[in-house]
């Protein structure tokens, strides 16, 4: 099994520069081990072996069907693995301030997981997490199931289904401490899809682009209807993403999430 690459630390990593500034091209990529340590998320040898296997399987299966458009090993490490791992410092800091630090057995659900992002890298880095990956595409779920088995990840599972339906299922509704979702929908729809899964007091961490002011305004209106409050967004350690943080304060009204497709096509929070 090939290990995830690690080259000497470049001078730019000595300070607190965002990771994307530190390695602007693939030729400057120092390897996942040093890059992850540089954003405050060091990886042990087992995690690095798992990431190497993850990368290789993702490349192999992407030749058979579309899992990711990124087909270069360094780019997978930088643009997929590191971006996912960059959530961890934000999660740790947020939960520490709330007096509820991440612990073994904390339950995380990842909505629209696709090829496993960001939920599976979080599981690899923090194996004590209990992680549920949800996707509506059967082939992607089959890949995730294969990957979980190949990496020997206990306490991880992949579920085939839509968030609108699973969010109304008592087996999943309000059962999770943490929720993540990457590039699934605009913020109002995203909040409607993830909020029902959170227990009261739980947090959602939602990576977004840098220009999100309009989404935040409509997201705040949607949040009031869903039983969550939006905390100030946080810049990702990689420097190219803002992370929207939502804290669940009350039970979500039973009307949400609405039927399949409605949250996206008729999002909450529209208008003044």
C-alpha positions as CSV (number, residue, x, y, z in Angstrom):
1,X,0.0,0.0,0.0
2,X,1.5,3.4,-1.0
3,X,1.7,5.9,1.8
4,X,0.2,9.4,1.4
5,X,3.0,11.6,0.1
6,X,5.0,13.8,2.5
7,X,7.8,16.2,1.3
8,X,9.9,18.6,3.3
9,X,7.9,21.4,4.8
10,X,8.0,24.5,2.6
11,X,9.0,27.9,4.1
12,X,5.4,29.2,3.7
13,X,4.2,26.6,6.2
14,X,6.3,28.1,9.0
15,X,3.8,30.8,9.7
16,X,0.0,30.8,9.9
17,X,-0.7,31.3,6.2
18,X,-3.8,29.6,4.8
19,X,-3.0,26.2,3.2
20,X,-4.1,27.3,-0.2
21,X,-1.6,30.2,0.0
22,X,1.1,27.9,1.2
23,X,0.9,25.5,-1.7
24,X,-0.6,27.3,-4.7
25,X,0.3,24.6,-7.2
26,X,0.5,20.8,-7.3
27,X,4.3,21.1,-7.7
28,X,4.5,22.8,-4.3
29,X,2.2,20.3,-2.5
30,X,4.1,19.0,0.6
31,X,1.9,15.9,1.0
32,X,-1.1,15.4,3.2
33,X,0.8,14.6,6.4
34,X,2.5,17.9,6.5
35,X,-0.4,19.9,5.1
36,X,-2.8,18.5,7.7
37,X,-0.3,19.2,10.5
38,X,0.0,22.7,9.2
39,X,-3.7,23.4,9.7
40,X,-3.7,21.9,13.2
41,X,-5.0,18.4,12.3
42,X,-2.0,16.0,12.6
43,X,-2.6,12.5,11.3
44,X,-1.2,9.3,12.8
45,X,0.3,6.5,10.6
46,X,-2.9,4.5,10.5
47,X,-4.9,7.5,9.3
48,X,-2.3,8.2,6.6
49,X,-2.4,4.6,5.4
50,X,-6.2,4.9,5.2
51,X,-6.1,8.1,3.3
52,X,-3.7,6.5,0.8
53,X,-6.0,3.6,0.3
54,X,-9.0,6.0,0.0
55,X,-7.2,8.0,-2.7
56,X,-6.2,4.9,-4.7
57,X,-9.8,3.4,-4.5
58,X,-11.3,6.7,-5.5
59,X,-9.1,7.0,-8.5
60,X,-9.7,3.4,-9.5
61,X,-13.5,3.5,-9.2
62,X,-13.7,6.9,-10.9
63,X,-12.5,5.3,-14.0
64,X,-15.7,3.1,-13.9
65,X,-18.3,5.7,-13.0
66,X,-18.3,9.4,-12.0
67,X,-17.3,9.8,-8.4
68,X,-15.2,12.9,-8.8
69,X,-13.8,15.1,-11.6
70,X,-10.5,15.3,-9.8
71,X,-8.3,12.6,-11.1
72,X,-4.8,13.7,-10.0
73,X,-3.5,12.2,-6.7
74,X,-2.1,15.4,-5.2
75,X,-5.2,17.3,-6.1
76,X,-7.3,14.7,-4.4
77,X,-5.2,15.1,-1.2
78,X,-5.3,18.9,-1.4
79,X,-8.8,19.7,-2.7
80,X,-10.8,16.9,-1.2
81,X,-9.0,15.4,1.8
82,X,-7.4,18.6,3.2
83,X,-10.6,20.6,2.6
84,X,-12.6,18.1,4.6
85,X,-10.0,18.0,7.4
86,X,-10.0,21.7,7.7
87,X,-13.4,21.4,9.3
88,X,-11.9,19.8,12.4
89,X,-10.2,22.8,14.0
90,X,-13.5,24.7,13.5
91,X,-15.5,21.9,15.0
92,X,-13.1,21.5,18.0
93,X,-13.1,25.3,18.7
94,X,-16.9,25.6,18.4
95,X,-17.6,22.6,20.7
96,X,-15.0,23.7,23.2
97,X,-16.7,27.1,23.5
98,X,-20.1,25.3,24.0
99,X,-18.6,23.1,26.7
100,X,-19.3,19.9,24.8
101,X,-16.0,18.8,23.2
102,X,-15.9,16.1,20.5
103,X,-15.6,12.7,22.1
104,X,-15.6,9.0,21.2
105,X,-19.2,8.2,20.3
106,X,-20.2,11.6,19.1
107,X,-22.7,11.0,16.3
108,X,-22.1,12.8,12.9
109,X,-24.3,12.6,9.8
110,X,-23.0,13.7,6.4
111,X,-25.8,14.7,3.9
112,X,-25.1,14.3,0.2
113,X,-21.9,12.6,0.9
114,X,-21.1,11.6,-2.7
115,X,-17.6,10.0,-2.6
116,X,-17.5,10.5,1.2
117,X,-16.8,14.2,1.7
118,X,-16.4,15.6,4.2
119,X,-17.7,12.9,6.5
120,X,-15.3,10.1,5.8
121,X,-12.1,12.1,6.1
122,X,-13.4,13.3,9.5
123,X,-14.0,9.7,10.5
124,X,-10.4,8.7,9.4
125,X,-8.9,11.5,11.4
126,X,-11.1,10.9,14.4
127,X,-11.9,7.2,14.5
128,X,-14.0,7.5,17.6
129,X,-16.7,9.4,15.8
130,X,-19.8,7.5,14.9
131,X,-20.5,8.5,11.3
132,X,-23.5,8.0,9.0
133,X,-23.1,8.9,5.3
134,X,-26.2,9.6,3.3
135,X,-26.5,9.8,-0.5
136,X,-29.3,9.5,-3.0
137,X,-27.2,7.7,-5.7
138,X,-27.0,3.9,-5.3
139,X,-23.6,3.6,-7.0
140,X,-22.1,6.2,-4.7
141,X,-23.5,4.4,-1.6
142,X,-22.1,1.1,-2.9
143,X,-18.7,2.7,-3.3
144,X,-18.9,4.1,0.3
145,X,-19.8,0.7,1.7
146,X,-16.9,-0.8,-0.2
147,X,-14.6,1.9,1.1
148,X,-15.7,1.6,4.7
149,X,-15.0,-2.2,4.6
150,X,-11.6,-1.7,2.8
151,X,-10.5,0.8,5.4
152,X,-11.7,-1.2,8.3
153,X,-13.7,1.6,9.8
154,X,-15.9,0.5,12.7
155,X,-18.7,2.9,13.6
156,X,-19.3,4.1,10.0
157,X,-22.1,3.3,7.6
158,X,-23.5,4.5,4.3
159,X,-27.3,4.9,3.7
160,X,-29.1,5.1,0.4
161,X,-31.8,7.7,0.6
162,X,-32.9,11.3,0.4
163,X,-32.6,13.7,3.3
164,X,-36.2,14.8,2.9
165,X,-37.4,11.3,3.7
166,X,-34.8,10.2,6.2
167,X,-35.3,13.4,8.1
168,X,-38.9,12.4,8.8
169,X,-37.8,8.9,9.9
170,X,-37.7,8.4,13.7
171,X,-34.7,6.2,13.3
172,X,-32.7,9.2,12.1
173,X,-34.6,12.3,13.1
174,X,-33.0,14.3,16.0
175,X,-30.5,11.5,16.6
176,X,-27.2,13.3,15.8
177,X,-24.8,15.6,17.6
178,X,-23.2,16.9,14.4
179,X,-24.2,17.4,10.8
180,X,-22.1,18.2,7.7
181,X,-22.9,18.7,4.1
182,X,-20.8,19.8,1.1
183,X,-22.0,21.6,-2.0
184,X,-25.6,20.2,-1.7
185,X,-27.8,23.3,-2.0
186,X,-28.1,27.0,-1.1
187,X,-28.1,27.7,2.6
188,X,-31.8,27.9,3.3
189,X,-32.4,24.5,1.6
190,X,-29.3,23.1,3.2
191,X,-30.6,24.0,6.7
192,X,-33.9,22.4,6.1
193,X,-32.2,19.2,5.0
194,X,-29.7,18.9,7.8
195,X,-31.5,20.5,10.8
196,X,-34.1,17.7,11.4
197,X,-31.3,15.2,12.0
198,X,-29.7,17.2,14.8
199,X,-30.6,16.6,18.5
200,X,-31.3,19.8,20.4
201,X,-27.9,21.3,21.3
202,X,-26.3,19.8,18.2
203,X,-24.3,21.7,15.5
204,X,-24.2,21.8,11.7
205,X,-21.0,22.7,10.0
206,X,-21.6,23.7,6.4
207,X,-18.7,24.7,4.1
208,X,-19.6,27.5,1.7
209,X,-17.8,29.9,-0.7
210,X,-16.4,33.3,0.5
211,X,-19.3,35.4,-0.9
212,X,-22.2,34.3,1.2
213,X,-23.8,37.5,2.6
214,X,-27.1,37.1,0.7
215,X,-27.3,33.4,1.6
216,X,-26.8,34.3,5.2
217,X,-29.6,36.7,5.2
218,X,-32.1,34.2,3.8
219,X,-30.5,31.5,5.9
220,X,-31.2,33.4,9.1
221,X,-34.9,33.7,8.1
222,X,-35.0,30.0,7.4
223,X,-33.2,29.2,10.6
224,X,-36.0,30.8,12.7
225,X,-38.5,28.4,11.3
226,X,-36.3,25.3,11.8
227,X,-35.3,25.7,15.4
228,X,-31.7,26.7,14.8
229,X,-29.6,29.8,15.2
230,X,-26.7,30.8,12.9
231,X,-23.4,31.6,14.6
232,X,-20.9,33.9,12.9
233,X,-19.3,32.1,10.0
234,X,-15.7,31.1,10.3
235,X,-13.0,31.2,7.7
236,X,-11.6,27.7,7.0
237,X,-7.9,27.2,7.7
238,X,-7.4,26.5,4.0
239,X,-8.4,30.1,3.3
240,X,-10.8,29.5,0.4
241,X,-14.0,28.6,2.3
242,X,-16.3,30.0,4.9
243,X,-17.9,27.6,7.3
244,X,-21.5,28.3,8.3
245,X,-22.2,27.1,11.8
246,X,-25.8,26.4,13.0
247,X,-26.7,25.4,16.5
248,X,-30.0,23.6,17.2
249,X,-31.9,25.3,20.0
250,X,-35.4,23.7,19.8
251,X,-37.1,20.7,18.2
252,X,-37.7,21.1,14.5
253,X,-41.3,21.5,13.6
254,X,-42.7,18.2,12.2
255,X,-43.5,19.9,8.9
256,X,-39.8,20.0,8.1
257,X,-38.2,18.8,6.0
258,X,-40.8,19.1,3.3
259,X,-41.4,16.6,0.5
260,X,-38.5,15.6,-1.8
261,X,-37.4,18.5,-4.0
262,X,-39.4,21.2,-2.3
263,X,-36.6,22.5,0.0
264,X,-34.4,23.2,-3.0
265,X,-37.1,24.5,-5.4
266,X,-39.1,26.5,-2.9
267,X,-36.5,27.4,-0.2
268,X,-37.5,28.8,3.2
269,X,-36.5,32.4,3.9
270,X,-37.3,33.9,0.6
271,X,-38.5,37.5,0.5
272,X,-38.0,40.2,3.0
